[in-house]
């Protein structure tokens, strides 16, 4: 028996027979419970206050985005979101639909 299989079997046994361990959330549930996940996106053509306002308002309109903080002089956008409600792909798709080019993570 490999070490990995033995470890998984032990964890599963504990989870099945220990009442407290059975209350542990699954990985999927844990991801949904997380309040926010911050990511920095470089928006290469964010040049002025209008661009900043346009991006911020569009992203904050997405359900699950808790904050969008543009840093104009660095052309960066720090977005905090709940991965259980909105995906990073949806956020970057929204940026692209507004006509901006981005580098996903920086």
MARGUMI-116249 format. One record per residue (C-alpha): residue in one letter; y, z, x. Coordinates in nm, 2 decimals. Each point is the difference from the previous one (the first is absolute). Layout:
<site a, <Y, Z, X>>
...
END
This chain:
<site x, <0.00, 0.00, 0.00>>
<site x, <0.34, -0.09, 0.14>>
<site x, <0.28, 0.25, 0.04>>
<site x, <0.21, -0.19, -0.26>>
<site x, <-0.27, 0.00, -0.26>>
<site x, <-0.07, 0.37, 0.06>>
<site x, <0.37, 0.08, -0.03>>
<site x, <0.04, -0.19, -0.32>>
<site x, <-0.31, 0.15, -0.15>>
<site x, <0.13, 0.35, 0.08>>
<site x, <0.34, -0.07, -0.15>>
<site x, <-0.16, -0.14, -0.32>>
<site x, <-0.23, 0.30, -0.03>>
<site x, <0.29, 0.24, 0.04>>
<site x, <0.21, -0.20, -0.25>>
<site x, <-0.29, 0.00, -0.25>>
<site x, <-0.10, 0.36, 0.02>>
<site x, <0.32, 0.18, 0.10>>
<site x, <0.21, 0.05, -0.31>>
<site x, <0.32, 0.01, 0.20>>
<site x, <-0.09, -0.31, 0.20>>
<site x, <-0.06, -0.20, -0.32>>
<site x, <0.37, 0.06, -0.09>>
<site x, <0.11, -0.20, 0.30>>
<site x, <0.17, -0.32, -0.10>>
<site x, <-0.14, -0.34, 0.10>>
<site x, <0.18, -0.22, 0.24>>
<site x, <0.13, -0.22, -0.28>>
<site x, <0.13, 0.29, -0.20>>
<site x, <0.16, 0.15, 0.31>>
<site x, <0.18, -0.33, 0.06>>
<site x, <0.13, 0.01, -0.35>>
<site x, <0.11, 0.36, 0.03>>
<site x, <0.21, -0.06, 0.31>>
<site x, <0.36, 0.01, -0.10>>
<site x, <0.14, -0.26, 0.24>>
<site x, <-0.09, -0.21, 0.30>>
<site x, <0.30, -0.12, 0.21>>
<site x, <0.00, -0.34, 0.17>>
<site x, <0.27, -0.17, 0.20>>
<site x, <0.05, -0.37, -0.07>>
<site x, <0.22, -0.22, 0.21>>
<site x, <0.20, -0.24, -0.22>>
<site x, <0.12, -0.27, 0.24>>
<site x, <0.27, -0.14, -0.23>>
<site x, <0.16, 0.32, -0.14>>
<site x, <0.36, -0.06, 0.12>>
<site x, <0.24, 0.18, -0.24>>
<site x, <0.05, 0.27, -0.26>>
<site x, <-0.09, -0.25, -0.28>>
<site x, <-0.34, -0.06, 0.16>>
<site x, <-0.05, 0.37, 0.04>>
<site x, <0.08, 0.07, -0.36>>
<site x, <-0.21, -0.29, -0.13>>
<site x, <-0.31, 0.12, 0.19>>
<site x, <0.05, 0.36, -0.09>>
<site x, <0.04, -0.05, -0.37>>
<site x, <-0.29, -0.25, -0.02>>
<site x, <-0.24, 0.24, 0.18>>
<site x, <0.10, 0.31, -0.18>>
<site x, <-0.07, -0.19, -0.33>>
<site x, <-0.37, -0.02, 0.11>>
<site x, <-0.21, 0.28, -0.15>>
<site x, <-0.13, 0.22, 0.28>>
<site x, <0.29, -0.07, 0.25>>
<site x, <0.17, 0.34, 0.05>>
<site x, <0.27, -0.11, 0.25>>
<site x, <0.13, -0.30, 0.18>>
<site x, <0.24, 0.07, 0.29>>
<site x, <0.15, -0.30, 0.18>>
<site x, <0.13, 0.03, 0.35>>
<site x, <0.23, -0.30, 0.01>>
<site x, <0.08, -0.01, 0.38>>
<site x, <-0.37, 0.01, 0.09>>
<site x, <-0.11, -0.24, -0.29>>
<site x, <-0.26, 0.26, -0.10>>
<site x, <-0.10, 0.13, -0.34>>
<site x, <-0.18, 0.33, -0.03>>
<site x, <-0.20, 0.00, -0.33>>
<site x, <-0.18, 0.31, -0.13>>
<site x, <-0.26, -0.08, -0.27>>
<site x, <-0.30, 0.14, -0.18>>
<site x, <-0.31, -0.21, 0.10>>
<site x, <-0.17, 0.10, -0.32>>
<site x, <0.27, -0.18, -0.20>>
<site x, <0.13, -0.29, 0.21>>
<site x, <-0.14, -0.18, 0.30>>
<site x, <0.17, -0.10, 0.32>>
<site x, <-0.08, -0.36, -0.09>>
<site x, <0.19, 0.03, -0.32>>
<site x, <0.30, 0.14, 0.19>>
<site x, <0.00, -0.28, 0.25>>
<site x, <-0.06, -0.26, -0.27>>
<site x, <0.31, 0.13, -0.18>>
<site x, <0.21, -0.03, 0.32>>
<site x, <-0.12, -0.36, 0.05>>
<site x, <0.08, -0.08, -0.37>>
<site x, <0.35, 0.11, 0.06>>
<site x, <0.03, -0.26, 0.28>>
<site x, <-0.03, 0.22, 0.30>>
<site x, <-0.23, -0.03, 0.31>>
<site x, <-0.17, 0.31, 0.12>>
<site x, <-0.22, 0.13, 0.28>>
<site x, <-0.24, 0.23, -0.18>>
<site x, <0.00, 0.30, 0.23>>
<site x, <0.21, 0.09, 0.29>>
END
